[in-house]
Amino acid sequence: MGIFDCDIHVYPSDSCPLESFVPDKLRLAVELGMDTQPWNGYRNPHGVNRRDVECDNAADLARLHLDPAGVIRGVLQPQPGLYLSMIQNVDVANAMARVWNDWQAENYLAQDARLLGSACLNMADPVAAAHEIRRIAANPQFVQVVVPGEAAFLYGHRFYDPVFAACEECGLVFALHPGVEGALSSSTPVGRPSTYLEWHSTLSLTYQAHVASMVCEGLFERFPRLRVMLVEGGIAWLPHLLWRLDKNFKALRHTVPRLRRLPSEYVFDHVWFTSQPIEEPADARDFLSLLGMVRAEERLCFSSDFPHWDFDDPGNVFPSSVSVAWREKIFRRNAEGLYGQRPAALPLPPNPQTPSAG
């Protein structure tokens, strides 16, 4: 059927260096380390990438993942560039957003027509971030912006409205990706975890908080055409959150006067989810029930998380009990519908197995 992979990570390398995109006026700041961000203190002791692959450029990506998996579209997530909002110096962060986006466009998007870009932003300066969105939107291979789950404010806050206005205007998806939770404060509401295992296993707390904020702050009333993608957050928490929001809304709707509908209706109209890491109950029947509760046939999009250690092989990610019709929607159709809404969206390449030199 051809696969639309919504989460592929890329990094600078010797063959795709970032330094050449850094403008002269920024080089001293980078040499002084002003482009680095505070970290959260949690590290995988083995690193996050698979040890059996070395993927340094677009040709490697095609050879190791796109071609053997039959990927006809792949959405890139430039891992280090996700965290620009954590950089303390706002001017440096704004400039580095352009660096990361130009690096991605030249080294990957221009090298393979199957690849789609995620623009990195500095959410600490929403006006500058909106300007960057409008700049990169001239390239139709950019289909979304990507920001970290860690943030100064929950994403329903009106502080970020310039970003959402630009996303809506340009037809770009607003995507969240975890990784620096705990860099600004505790990654949980009641304190800092002691281990990487705890931190990694509780990342969905970020998504629950942001989704509740987006709904209750009336984000989707202010921006009715906004589309949100939650990457690498799982799905099992969603029925719990929506049940509580809908139940409590019936008695507390006066506290959220902007809302005209049930909270769950906003989510199922505006929010999509990637499959990796998909929760895998021991009983396949429970898995099917979970997919039904989150409306997977409409909202779930396949993601491999290539080349990370917990990468999902599309050949065995779902049990055989998932129907062919649902597989086609999850592996391809849902993402095509989501990302194909850009005014200048690209058609599929004539031969998806043949990289195109942009």
N, C-alpha and C positions, 0 to 999 in steps of 0.2 A: 504493500500500500504506500510505501514511502513514509519516512519518519520526519516529523518536525520536532527537533530537540530544543527545548527552551532554556537550557542552562549548560553552557560550555565555557570553561574557564581558560583564559589566556594570560600569559605573563611576558614581560620583557625578557629578552635573551641576547646572547651574543649575535645571533643572526637577525634579531628584531630589537635593537637597543632603543631605550626611551630617550637617552641623553641627546640625541640629535634633534629632537623636537623641542627641547628646552630653549627658549629665547635667551639671547645674550644677557639681557638685563635681569634674568632670573637665575643665571648660573651661580653667582656667588651665594644667593640665598639657598640654593640646593646644596652647594658645597658645605654650607654651614649647618645643614640638616633641618632647615626651616620648612621643608616639605614633608617632614615626618609627622605622624599623628600619635597621640597617646594610645597605648595598648591596654588590654584588659588584664594581662597577666596569665592568660590561659593558653597553653600550647599543646598540640598533639606531639608527644615525644618522638613519634616516627615521621613527622611532617604530614601534610595533608594530601600530597600527590601520590599516585600509584608508583611503585618502584619498577614496574615492568614496561613503562613507556617513557620516552623522552620526547616531549612535544614542544618544539621551540619556535615553530612558524606555521604559516597556513598550509604549506605542503605537507608537513608532518601531521597536522590535524586532519587533512584529507585522507592521507594514507592510513593513519591509525584508527580513525573514528568515522569520518563521514562516509567514505567508500565502503568499508566492510559492514557498517551498520545500515547502509541505505538511507542516510540522512539527506533529505532534499532541502531542508532549511535548518540552520543552527543559529540560535541567539547567543551571542557572546556576552560574557560577564568578565571584564578585565579586573581580576581579583584585587590587586593592590589599589587600583583606582577607585574602588567602591568607597573608600574611606576618607575621601577628601574633606568631608564635613568635619572631621576630627582635627584637622590641622589648625593650630592656634592662630597663625597669621592669616587673616582673611584674604588679603591681596595675593599672597602666595598660593593659597588654596584655589582662588579663582583662576589664576594663571595656569596652575597645574591641571585644572579641569580641561582646559583647551589642549594642553600637552597630551593628556591621556586620550582624548577623543581623536585628535589628529593622528596619534600613533596607531590607534585601533583602525582608523579608516584606511591609512596607507598600507599597513602591514598585513591586514586581514581582509577587510571589506573589499579593497581594490584587487585582491589576489584571488578571490573565490566568490562568485555570484551567489553561492548558497548561503553565505554568511550574512547575518544581520547584526547590527550594532546596538549596544546599550550605552547611552551617553552618561559619563560620570559627571556629577555635579557637586558643588559646594553649597549644601543646604543652609549653612550659616549665613549666607548672603542671598536671600531669595531673588532679589532684583537682578543680581549678576547671574544667578543660575538660570533665570528666565531668559536673559539675553543669550546665554550659551545654548539653551534649547532651540531658540529661533535660529541661531547660527548653524547648528549641526543639522537642523531639519531640512536644509537645502540638499542634503545627501539622503536619498530615499531608502538607503540600506539601514539607516538608523531608525529603529521602530519603537524604542522605548528609552526612558531614562532609568537609572538604577541608583538607589541610595541605601545606606545601611539601616539596619533595624535600630541601632543606637542613634539617638537624636536629642537635641536640646529640649524640644517640645514633642508631644504626640502629634502625629501627622494630620489630625483633624484641625489643629490650631490654625487660626487665620493668618498667623505669621507667614505661613508657607503659601498663601494664596497666589502670589505672583508665579510660582512654579506650576501650580495646578492650572492657572489660566493659560500659561504657555503650552502645557501639555495638551490641553483641550483644543487650543487654537491650531496646533500643529499635528494633531491626531496621534500623539505619542502616548504609549502606555507608561504609567508610573509604577515602577517595580521596586519592591523591597527585597533585600538580601541580607542574611545574618552574617556575623563574623566579628564585630567589635563590641557586642553587648558587654557592658561593664566598663567601657573605656572612660565614660564621663561620670558614672555613678554605679551603684550595684546593679547587676544583671537580673536580680530578682527583687520583688517588693520588700523582702524581709532580711536581706543581707547578701553577702558575697559567698558564692560556692567555694569549697576548698580544693576541688579537683577539676581537671578538664572534663572528666566524664560527667560530673554534675552539670557543669556549665553547658556542655554540648547537648545534654539531654533535656535541658529546660529552655532552649532557645524559642520554643513556640510561645512562651509567655510574652515575648516582644510583640508577636503578631496579634495575639488576643487584645493587647492594650491598644495597638494602633487601629485595629479594625473597629473596636468599640468607640474609639475617639472619632474616627472618620464618620461613623454613622451618627453618633450622638451630637457631634458638633455641626451636623448639617452639611458636611462637605459635598455630598452628592446632590443636595438641593441647590447649593451654590454653583456646582459644576456638573450639570446633568449628563454631560457627554464624557466625563472622566472615566477611564478604565484603569484598574489597579491589578497588578500581578504580584502574588506573594510567592517568592522563590525559596525553596528549601525550608519550609516551615511546617510541613506535614499537613494533615487534614482532620485527624481524629478529634482535635479540640474544637472544631467548628460547630458540630451539633450542640455541644454543651454550651458554648458561648451564645449561639443564636437562641437556644431555648430560654436561657436566662434573660437575654435582652428582650425578647418578645413577651415573655411572662411579666417581667417587671414594667415594661412599657405600658401595659394596660392600666396599671395603677399609678404610674409616675410620669405619664406623658406631659404633664404640665411643667416638668423640669427640662423638657427638651422641646420647646414650642416650635422649633424649626422643622420637626419631622411631621410628615403628612401620611406616612405609611409605617407598617411594622418594620423594625430594624432588619429582620431577615430578608425582606423584599429588596432593600437597598443593596445588601450584600450579593444576593443572587442576580441583581441587575448590573453590578459594577465591579465585582471582584472575581478573579480567576486564581487558580492554584497550580503549582507544578507538582509532579508526582514524586520526585525524589527529595527527601526520603519518605517513601510511602509506608504507612503502618501495615504490618503483615500479621494479622491474627492467625493462630494455629488452625482454626477452622475456616475453610474457604467461604462458608456460608456467612460468617461474620464479616468477612471482607466485602462480600457483595452488598450486605446491609449497609456497611459504612459508605461504600460508593454511592448507594442510593440516597443516603441521608445528606450527602454533600452535593448532590446533583452532578456527579462526575461526568455524566454523558453530555453536560453542557459546560461545566466550569473547570474540569481537570485537564491539564496539558502535560504531555510526557516531557520529562527532563532526565538526562543521564548524569549530570554533575561531572562529566568527563573533564579532567583526568584525576579526580579526587579518589581517595582511598575507599569511600563508600559509594562509588560509581554504580549506577544501575544499568545492567545489560538489557537492552530492549527485548532480547530474545527470551528472557525468563523473569521479567519484572512482575508479571501478573499471573495468577493461577489460570488454568485452562477453562475454568468456569466463567470467566469474563467473556461475554459474547463477542463475535467478530464485529458486529455493528458498533458496540461500545469501544472496542479496541481501535477501530478506524477513527472514531471521534477523538479519543484520548491521544492517540499517537499522531494525529494529523489535523483533522477537521476543526477541532476547537481552537487550536493555535492559528490556523489559517483564518478563521473568522475573527479572532482577536486582533492579530497583527495586520490583517488585510484591510483594516479600516482606515489606514493612512491615506490621505488624499492622493499621494504619489507612490502608493505601494507598488513594489516590483512584482511582475508576474514570475511564475516558476521558471527556472532555466529550461531550455528545450531538452537538454540531456543532463539530468541531475547528477550523473556520475562523472561528468567532465568539468573540472574546475575552469572558471572563466577568468581571464586576466582583465580586471576591470578596466 
